[in-house]
Amino acid sequence: MGGLLAARALSEAYAQVTVVDRDLLPEAAANRRGVPQDRQLHVLLARGREALEELFPGLTGELAEGGVPLVDLHGQVDWVNNGYPMCKAPSTLRAFGVGRALLEHAVRARVAALPGVELLPGCEAVGLVATPDARRITAVRVQERDAAEPRQLDADLVVDASGRGSRVPGWLTQLGYPAVPEERVPVAITYVTRLYRREPGQLGGLLGVLANATPEIPRAAVIAAREDDQFALALSGMLGDVPPTDDAGMAAFAGTLAAPHFAELIATSAPVGDPVLMRFPASRRLRYERMRRFPDGLLVMADAMCSFNPVYGQGMTVAALQALLLRRLSAQGKAEPRRFFRDAAKLVDGPWAISVGSDLRFPGVEGKRTVQVRFVNAYINRLHAAATQDRVLAVAFLRVVNLIDPPARLLDPRIVVRVLRGARPEPYASQGSRGSSGARPLSQRI
């Protein structure tokens, strides 16, 4: 997705754009080896949908006509944050309910139709070519599947969007550049996704449910409606807690969560295919903006720059925002590394603070817990309690986690007053935390 979005961004400023992809690309929407996580539940946040619509006008309508649900994230989704069920209300916050393969297929079709854009499938980037003084990247070496030797692909600009497995840091070291500064937050998350048939009126007409992990129960789950009248269910565990992949085990795991919807879906819906397990060891951010020396003619973006904890659903949205930045800088003739990395880092700062700050609630997660981090986590917990009844707080929170507003918005004095004056109900406790006595149903919690 990062590479396709970069191609769209650059197509307006460059006569020719070549997208190198190691996979042989399917003609229809399909899972593929080069995207090992594409069978997992994916979320494109509301700001991500808006960004894609800016890059590809009409994409929202096109997907909707193809059966993709357009979900009101406040009015059609149950959010259970830290055990507190957020109050619901109709809103303008909209997101796609779409599988990764279909979304990527729709974007790729749009990119392939752009003048001057060429897709080069079955071809892997294996190295960079630089000037003798290594101050500028002039080409990338690519290895085609049926070729005996790599060939050189000359370029005025090389963009690395190869994901968290990017080899650019190592290639830069070979060219004499210092190691790229890196931040790493181990979270040891394992998540399991399974598809289920979606029937009219199921789950009370909801199109999504989310319950986040807490230090007491480091487990989370998401239900999301998607195309083909399906629900995707994702169960996740932190710090080595591995969700089962058998029916009975998944049902038992779901029963420990702070909402009954997950166990209900497993018990009442017909599964579509087998569960798929994925492991994510650590959030990782490469601080290219902090490098004192960096070659011209090379940029890095999307997961190759920052790979977020996937439970927050930020990756594709941040990639789309970086593509908008790249388009703007290219149109101004200013798409040089120092400027791009500086501005791209600002786009990453907010979502990185949200995900890492939230993960530092867990004692087993390594990281520096500053006074600010501890204060914000305590404050957000209080906000969640108040948002059980306060729609203004609910909307403010959703706009931040959907990357429409910056995190600082939640510290606006008007928001702070509502948080301090808000309700303080007892959080819902799962069956797993209450033992055999069970938990109070959501309808009795407030």
N, C-alpha and C positions, 0 to 999 in steps of 0.2 A: 504493500500500500504506500509506503514511504517513497519508493522509487517511482511509482505511477503518479503520485501527487507532485513530486519534484518535476517530472517530465511535463505535466500540465503547466506548472508554474513557469518553466523555462521556455515553453513553446512559443510564447509571445515575443521573446527577446532574441532567440537563436534560430538560425535558418534550419538547423538539423539537430534533433535530439534522439539519441539512441538509448534504449532501455535494455540493459543486459540482465538476463534472468537465467539461472542455472537449470530451471525446470523446462520441460516441454509443456507448453501451456495448453490446457484443455479448451476445446471449442465451446463448451457449455460450462455453467457453474459447477465446479467439482472440487473436492478436497485434493491437495497435492502434497508431495513429499517435502518440497521446499518451504512449506508453512506448517511445521509440525503441530502448532497449536490451533490450526483452523477448524478442527472438529470440536473445539471447546466453545462454550458460550462467549460471545463477543458483545460488547456494548459500545455503541457510538453515542457519546454524550450529546446533549442538546446543542452545545456550541460546535461540536464536530459536525452535526448535521447541517447547521447553518454554514459552516465553512465549506463543506462539500457542495452545498447549493451555490455558494459564491463562485467556486471553481467550475462547477458543472451545472449551469442553470437548467432547471427542469428535472433534476435527478430525483428529488423527493416525489414529484408526481409520477414519474416513470416507475419507480419502485412500488408506489402505492397501487398503481394500475396493475402491477404484476402480483398483487396479493400480499405485499409487505405491510404489516400493521404500522400505523403512525400513532405512537403512544403518547398520551398526556401523562407526563411523568409525575404530576401532582394529583391529578384526578383519577387516574386509572392504575396506580401502583401503590401497594402497601409498603411503606418504609418502616422498619423496626430498627431503630438506632439505639444501641446500648440498652436494649430491652424496652425502649419506649416507642409505642406506635404513633407515628406522626399523623396529625389530622390531615384529611384530604379535602381538596377543593379543585374545581376546574381551573386550568391554567393554560398559558400559551407555551409552556415548556414541552417541546415535542422531540421525540427521538424515534429512530427506526427500530422496529422489531425484526431484525434481519440477520441471517447467518453470514459468517465471514466469507464463505465461498461465493455466495450470491452478490454481496456488496462489492467484493473485489472484481468479480466478473463484470458488473455494471460499470465500474470505474475504468477497468481495462478497455472495455469496448469504446468508451468515450475518448480515452487517451489514444487508442489505436487509430481513431478516425481523424485525429488532428493533423493538419498539414505539416510535413517535415518531421513527424515522429515515426521512428522505426523501433519495433520490438525485436529483440535478438534473443530468442529462447534457446534452451539447450546450450548455454554458453556461460562459463564461469570466469569472473575476474580473478586473476592470479598474481597481480602485481602492478605497481605504479612505475611510470617512466618519467624521469625528471631531467631538467637541464644539468649540465656538468657541475654547476655549483649547488644543485639541489634546491634552488630558491623557487622553482616553479615546476608544477606537474604539467606535463605536456601530453600524456597518453596513459592508457591503461592496457595491460597485457591481458588478453582473454583467451581462454581455452575452450574451443568448440568440441563437442562430443566426438565427432568423427575425425578430428584433425590430429595429426601426429605431434605438432608443435603449436605453442601459443602464437597468436598474431597480435600486432599492435594496433590499437584503436586510438587514433589521434583525437585530441579534444582541446578546445579552449577552456573548458571547465569540466572537472570530474566531480560528481556528487556521489558520496557513499551513503546508500540507504539500505545496507545489507543486513541490518538488524543487530541483535545483541552479540552475534558471532563475528562482528566486523573484524577484519584483519588489518585495517588501516593503522592502528596504534603500532603494531609490529613493523609494518612497512615503513612508517615514519622513522622508527628507531634505526632501521637498516640504512636510511638515508642520512643519518647523523643527527636527527632531532631528538630532544629529550623525551622521556616517557610522558605520556599524557596524564595529567593529574586525574585521579579517580576517587569517587566516593562510592562506598559499597555498604549496603544495609542487609545483612542476612536475615531472611524471614522463613526459609524452609517451608514454603507453601506447597501443598499437594491439592489439586482439585480434580474433580470427576464430573463430567458432563454427560447427560443422557437426554435424548429427545422423547417426548410423549405426544400422543394425539390430543389435540385441543378441541373440546366440544363447546357449542354455544352455551353461554351462561355459566361455564365452569369457573370455580373459585369466585363465585359471586360476581362474575363479569369482569374481574380484574385482568389486566394484561401484563402485570408484573408484580413480583413480591421480592423484597430484599430484607435480610436480617444480617447485620454485621457481626463480626467476631468481637469478643470482649476478653479482658484478661481472665475473667472467671471461666468462660467457655470460649476457647480460641478456635471457634468454628463459625463458618458463615455459609450462607446459601443465597442463591438468586434463582428466581423463575422469570423467564422472559418469553412473551409471545413472539412468534416469528412466522415466516412464510410457510405455505403448505399446511395451514391450520395445525401448527405444532407449538408446543411449549418446549423450551430448553430449560433443563434444571441443572444447576451447577452447585455441587457441595464442595466445600474447601476446608482444610485444616491447616493451622499454622504450627511452626516449630516442631515438625515431624509428626503431627497428628494426621494420619492418612485415612481419608474416607474409603469405605469398602466399595466394591464394585458388584456385589451380589445383591439381589432384591431385598432379602431379609436384612442384610447388613446396612444397605442404604436407608431402609425404613427406620432401623434402630438409630442410625446416625441422625436422620432428619428429626426424630423424636426428641433429640437433645437440644434443638434449636429454639430460639425465642419467637416462634410463630408456628401455628399448626398447619399452614398451607403446604409445606414441603412434604410432610408425611402424608397429607391428604392426597396430593398429586400422585405420589408413588402408589398409594393404596387403590386409587380409583381410576387411573388413566392407563391406557395401553401404551407400552413402550414402543419406540420406533428405533430399532437397531440396538447395539450394545453400548454399555457405558465406556467412556474413554478417559483414561487417567493421564495427567500431566503434572510434572514437577517444576517448580520455580524456586531456585535456591536463594536469590538475592536481588534486590533492587540495585541498579548500577547506573551511575552518572559519570560520564567522561567530561571533564571541564576544559574543553578546547579553548574557551574564552580566556583561560588563565595562562596559556602558553605564550611565552615571550617571542618565540620564533615559530613560524608556521609557513609552509610554502604557498605561494599564490597558485591559483588554478585548481584548488581542491576545497570542497566543503563536505561536512558530515552532518546528517540530520536523522530525525525519527529515532527508532530504537538503537541505531548505531551511536547516537549521542546520549540517550537516556532511556533505560529500560525500567519501566515502573512496575511495582507490585500489581499484577493483573486484576486483583479483586476490586480495584478502584476504577477500572475501565477507562484509563486516561490515554493510553498509547496512541490510538488512531486519531483522537481529537487533537493531541499535541502535534502529531505529524501533519495534520491538515492545517493547523495554525502556522506551522513553520513553512508550509508550502505557500500560504498567503504572504508571509514575510518574504520568501524567496522571489515570488512574483513581483512584489513591490520594489525590492532592491534591484532586481534585474531590469525593470522598466526604467529605473533611475540611473542605470549604469553603475550601481554601487554594490554589486553582489561579490564583494571581496571578503576573504575569510574573517579579518578582524571585526568588520562591521556586522557580518552575518552572525558570527558566534556570540558577539555581545548581545545582539537583539534576540537571538534564539534562546540564549540563557535566561533572559527575562521571561520568555514564554514558559520555560521549564520551571522557574522558581516557584510559582504558585502551586501547580500540581505536585511538585516534589515536596514542598512543605506540607501539603495536605496528606499525602500518602506516608511519608517518613514520620511526620509528627504523630499520625494516628498509630503507626506501627510501634512507636516508642512507648505506647501505653503498656505494651507487653514486657514484663520483666526479662523474658528470655531473649529479646531482641537487643543486639549489641548496638550501642550508639550513645551519644552525649545527650543527656536529658537536662537541658538548660532550664533555668527558672521560667523562661518564656514558654518552652515546650510543656512543662508541667502545668503552668497556668492555663494555657490554651486548651489542653485536654480536659482539665477540670471545668473550664468555662463551657466548652462544647457539650459536655455531659449535662450541664445545667440547661443549656439551650435545648437539647433533645427532650428533656423533661417538660420544659415549657411549651415546646412545639407540639405536644400532644393536644393542646387546645388553642394555640395561637397560630393562625394561618400566616400572619406576616412573618413570623420566625421560620415557619416551614418553608415558605417561598424563598426567604433570604438564604437559608441553608442550601436548598436545592439549586439556586442560581450559582452558588459558590462551587458546589461539588460538580456541577455541570460546566464549569469553567467559563461562565458568562460574566460573573463578577469576581474580583480578586478576593482572597481570604480576608483581607483587612476590612471588607464590607461588614463582616460579622462583628466587628468592634466599633461600628458606628454608634455614637452615643444613644441614638434612638433605639437601636437594636439592643444595646446593653441594658437600658432601662426595662425593656420588655422581658429580657431574660431574668433580671433580678426580681421583677415583680410577678413572674410567671408561675404556673402550677408546678408542684413538685410531687407527682404521683410516684408510687412505688413501681420500680421497673418490673416488667414481666419476667418471671423466672421459668426456664424450660423444665421439662420433666426430668432432664438429666441433672439439673442443679437442685431440684426439690425432692429428688428421690421418688419413692414409690407413691407418695401422696399425690403427685401430679401438680400441674400448674393451673393457676386461674386462667380461664379463657380471656381472650383479648377484650371481649365485650364487658368484662367485669373489672378491668384493670384501673379505670380512671374514676 
